[in-house]
């Protein structure tokens, strides 16, 4: 076996990776972050979210005739909207991240670098997740303005942070998984968005009876949404509804595990929709 | 003899019922430029994708710079690839693009910046380094692709149709870069192309694939010899037509001679052996002036067409 000296590594750039092979994900994440935040995409989403939250806050805070819901409900609504937007947008970013590269014919060049497949996926995953903390920070002033009484702000921010993080992790992993197997970007975006809407829809439905409870407990979106509603509006303590965090947590862990196992087997061509 | 930088032993790959590559073997030395030829669907791109670790072979094995194919990540450290249809992030500048890939090969920011600067100068893009790739012509993008493929000083460079769609000036620049990579960097170059004149210009050896199988392999001169001229076309003055025909028919080394399209003065002579001067000598000895003489065959394109035609028949 050949032993490399520092001189060999300095002379041969090809060998430098042996010294720093673990950093591929960081380089990819950095590039993806620049692509999101230094292009029009990221800032446009932030501005759009700000405008939406501004409108809701304005209606709730300044116009009592139009303000038909309680301010705690409004805080809950803002937190839920911010969370749903972050989940949806992050999901679409990862749904594009592999199938989009396939379609733009840039994937092959990436796959012939020594960066392991899992690290390629990790870099893209982290960049997509970055949308969530940014949108949460955007929501802070609006929730602050609308807070009423002690503890609402903290309940809302902490609840949104926990539930949103679990949901974003799960859905970003879902997007990655779909993208890895999709032969076309359109298919990937459509499938990922369909699953998102399918799981989001029950949060807007009146769920009752054993079936409603089952959906509430097992659907990560309804479970997370109900947890947040109870924490902000009903002023439940955290310990009262911990069971509602099981579905989002299981969703996050399971989807991440499956997505990264699949990422290790990332192929040039997708399996479906070629 | 220097260790082969690329050693391939009977690799095969099938997609369902289609056998894309069958038993491809080759050894390539450092600094050698090998042309991979074949009609569309011959298996060239699949062969390259196997050797660049994109596809795993179904059978057979290969090693790059002594690294076995079972260690794909280590192989990727030693190869440079310009894929057949390489896409580019159009919003990035050429400099950012090359730097990014240099970083993916483990270089520090500073080293990546230097690498990008050097390589872009080498491929003639120094002045456009800061321009977005969307502003590059196709030729410039291909040169950028070559620069990217060289960021890790590869032992083996795989170029899949690098001159496709380029104008003659663009083709010339790419060919010069290929020669430089082989002679100055000592890289083995595997060049897949449809352009046979390119192969004649830069390759020392060729492998011709057809339907996944190697149908010919060897130095360019040897392959050309396989399509050695078998026919000569001669034009003589009309009044010498009959005497030329009989002189050629009698001549040693000439199998047969006949008028072409019934034309007076134009004769086609079949050669018996490798003596391509036999018809000229026969006519001159008979005192018949030669107005025109042409050998048919003897070019790589003739060999390619003959070989792929035979294999396809």
Contacts between the chains, C-beta under 8 A, distances in Angstrom:
chain1	res1	chain2	res2	distance
A	12	B	153	6.6
A	13	B	102	7.4
A	13	B	105	6.4
A	13	B	106	7.6
A	13	B	107	5.7
A	13	B	111	7.0
A	13	B	115	6.8
A	13	B	151	7.3
A	13	B	152	5.6
A	13	B	153	5.6
A	14	B	77	4.9
A	14	B	78	5.7
A	14	B	105	6.7
A	14	B	152	4.2
A	14	B	153	5.6
A	14	B	154	6.9
A	14	B	155	7.7
A	15	B	77	7.0
A	16	B	105	6.9
A	16	B	106	4.0
A	16	B	107	5.7
A	16	B	111	7.6
A	17	B	77	5.4
A	17	B	105	5.7
A	17	B	106	3.3
A	18	B	77	7.4
A	18	B	106	7.5
A	19	B	106	6.7
A	20	B	106	4.6
A	21	B	73	7.8
A	21	B	106	6.6
A	23	B	106	7.2
A	24	B	104	5.9
A	27	B	100	7.1
A	27	B	103	4.4
A	27	B	104	5.6
A	28	B	104	7.4
A	31	B	100	5.6
A	35	B	89	7.7
A	35	B	91	7.5
A	39	B	91	6.5
A	104	B	87	4.5
A	104	B	89	7.7
A	105	B	83	7.6
A	105	B	85	5.0
A	105	B	86	6.4
A	105	B	87	3.2
A	106	B	86	7.7
A	106	B	87	4.2
A	106	B	88	6.9
A	106	B	89	6.4
A	108	B	54	6.6
A	108	B	81	7.6
A	108	B	83	4.3
A	108	B	86	7.1
A	109	B	81	7.2
A	109	B	83	6.3
A	109	B	86	5.9
A	109	B	87	7.7
A	109	B	101	7.4
A	109	B	148	6.9
A	110	B	104	7.7
A	111	B	54	6.0
A	112	B	52	5.2
A	112	B	53	7.1
A	112	B	54	6.8
A	112	B	76	5.7
A	112	B	79	6.9
A	112	B	81	4.4
A	112	B	83	7.7
A	113	B	76	6.1
A	113	B	101	6.7
A	113	B	104	4.3
A	113	B	105	6.4
A	114	B	73	5.0
A	114	B	74	7.6
A	114	B	76	4.3
A	114	B	77	4.7
A	114	B	104	7.6
A	114	B	105	6.6
A	114	B	106	7.5
A	115	B	104	5.4
A	116	B	73	6.4
A	268	B	49	7.3
A	268	B	54	5.3
A	268	B	55	7.8
